[in-house]
Amino acid sequence: MNVKLFSPFTIKDVTFKNRIVMAPMCMYSSHNKDGHIQNWHRTHYTTRAVGQVGLIIVEATAVTPQGRISPQDLGIWSDDHIDGFKEIVSLMKEHGAKTGIQLAHAGRKAVLEGEILAPSAISFNEKMKTPKEMTKADIAETVEAFKKGAERAAKAGFDVIEIHGAHGYLINEFLSPLSNKRTDEYGGPADHRYRFLSEVIDAVKSVWEGPLFVRVSAHDYNEDGLTPEDYITFSQWMKDQGVDLIDVSSGGVAPAQINVYPGYQVKYSETIKNGTEIPTGAVGLITTGKQAEEILQNDRADLVFLARELLRDPYWPRTAAKELGVQIEAPKQYERGWI
Ligand SMILES: Cc1cc2nc3c(=O)[nH]c(=O)nc-3n(C[C@H](O)[C@H](O)[C@H](O)COP(=O)(O)O)c2cc1C
């Protein structure tokens, strides 16, 4: 049996050397509160490239200052940010990884001073700020900010852009009827709630020709919320707009009890992959090589995204290869200790 986890995967003209993706993870380490790359990021991301991860997606990076989750988030709202990203992209590429960046806006989940924005003036819960309902001008400005962010990501040399449409942040807030109560063309029926994401995708694609991923929360875990079936429709629309892969997560748009267990979100990836015939990524409590291989062998996803396991074990590709009985390339300097 061919081990699929270590087979290459190509989207457009970008080939990942294996199917292992480091999922975006906020490091909250931009200590000067200016969104800039720090030594932490240089070390953290480069280490996973040395560890042979195929694609590394840099954490949620804010397209506007008030689109940050916290003041320590990375940002890409200014040309001054480009050089820092250029540097980490080059460090990761030096070790054979492909590189991605997650472009994000926190919406009503921003924990910041000053005004925060959302489709409707409804707070996430009683402890969080009530956001301002976005005007049409706010919407247009935010779409433009995603476009500028994509332009800067291209200048920095990233191979992949992922739009953050999950976890209850701004785009997810527009998609879900739980957080979007607008009565204009951005609210109401599904195609209206989709309009904001649609405009973001078009804006990004006007300046970006490379692989484009969108991360979604395929389940709201709420009887009035969205389900994976709703996301088959959204994914079809995304595919029609030229999105290359859906990274399938869940939850976060409203408080909910979620039953988590190993691979608990893989079934949503499968639903979207089968329902839309678009490549997908599976994420969530994937920790072993066998588990990852089962997902790929059964065509439940095209890529496996790992987050916390890669914090514990930055050389997880080596760990998984040993478990699956295959040998993978080692950094030359580590050859004597890699087997
Ligand atoms: C420290 C940390 C930061 C995270 N930051 C992000 C983020 O920036 N963007 C995102 O889409 N998900 C983020 N997540 C969610 C992960 O990408 C992933 O979906 C989740 O942890 C489940 O995968 P896991 O079980 O492999 O950790 C974060 C998770 C962790 C643990």
The ligand as an SDF file (V2000), in Angstrom:
LIG
                    3D

 31 33  0  0  0  0  0  0  0  0999 V2000
   -2.7570   28.1400   20.1580 C   0  0  0  0  0  0  0  0  0  0  0  0
   -3.8150   28.0100   19.1110 C   0  0  0  0  0  0  0  0  0  0  0  0
   -4.0650   29.0730   18.2590 C   0  0  0  0  0  0  0  0  0  0  0  0
   -5.0080   28.9530   17.2290 C   0  0  0  0  0  0  0  0  0  0  0  0
   -5.1560   29.9800   16.3290 N   0  0  0  0  0  0  0  0  0  0  0  0
   -5.9020   29.7890   15.2170 C   0  0  0  0  0  0  0  0  0  0  0  0
   -5.8720   30.7180   14.1550 C   0  0  0  0  0  0  0  0  0  0  0  0
   -5.1000   31.6830   14.1460 O   0  0  0  0  0  0  0  0  0  0  0  0
   -6.6840   30.4870   13.0990 N   0  0  0  0  0  0  0  0  0  0  0  0
   -7.5000   29.3850   13.0170 C   0  0  0  0  0  0  0  0  0  0  0  0
   -8.2350   29.2340   12.0380 O   0  0  0  0  0  0  0  0  0  0  0  0
   -7.5150   28.4590   14.0090 N   0  0  0  0  0  0  0  0  0  0  0  0
   -6.7090   28.6240   15.0680 C   0  0  0  0  0  0  0  0  0  0  0  0
   -6.6460   27.6380   16.0250 N   0  0  0  0  0  0  0  0  0  0  0  0
   -7.3580   26.3750   15.7890 C   0  0  0  0  0  0  0  0  0  0  0  0
   -6.4410   25.3430   15.1240 C   0  0  0  0  0  0  0  0  0  0  0  0
   -5.9930   25.7810   13.8390 O   0  0  0  0  0  0  0  0  0  0  0  0
   -7.1330   23.9830   14.9800 C   0  0  0  0  0  0  0  0  0  0  0  0
   -8.2190   24.1290   14.1110 O   0  0  0  0  0  0  0  0  0  0  0  0
   -7.6200   23.4280   16.3070 C   0  0  0  0  0  0  0  0  0  0  0  0
   -6.6220   23.5870   17.3150 O   0  0  0  0  0  0  0  0  0  0  0  0
   -7.9670   21.9510   16.2050 C   0  0  0  0  0  0  0  0  0  0  0  0
   -6.8750   21.1970   15.7220 O   0  0  0  0  0  0  0  0  0  0  0  0
   -5.9130   20.3400   16.7160 P   0  0  0  0  0  0  0  0  0  0  0  0
   -6.7940   19.3780   17.4550 O   0  0  0  0  0  0  0  0  0  0  0  0
   -4.9400   19.6630   15.7700 O   0  0  0  0  0  0  0  0  0  0  0  0
   -5.2370   21.2780   17.6510 O   0  0  0  0  0  0  0  0  0  0  0  0
   -5.7400   27.7500   17.0830 C   0  0  0  0  0  0  0  0  0  0  0  0
   -5.5260   26.7000   17.9840 C   0  0  0  0  0  0  0  0  0  0  0  0
   -4.5590   26.8130   18.9650 C   0  0  0  0  0  0  0  0  0  0  0  0
   -4.3070   25.6280   19.8670 C   0  0  0  0  0  0  0  0  0  0  0  0
  1  2  1  0
  2  3  1  0
  2 30  2  0
  3  4  2  0
  4  5  1  0
  4 28  1  0
  5  6  2  0
  6  7  1  0
  6 13  1  0
  7  8  2  0
  7  9  1  0
  9 10  1  0
 10 11  2  0
 10 12  1  0
 12 13  2  0
 13 14  1  0
 14 15  1  0
 14 28  1  0
 15 16  1  0
 16 17  1  0
 16 18  1  0
 18 19  1  0
 18 20  1  0
 20 21  1  0
 20 22  1  0
 22 23  1  0
 23 24  1  0
 24 25  2  0
 24 26  1  0
 24 27  1  0
 28 29  2  0
 29 30  1  0
 30 31  1  0
M  END
$$$$
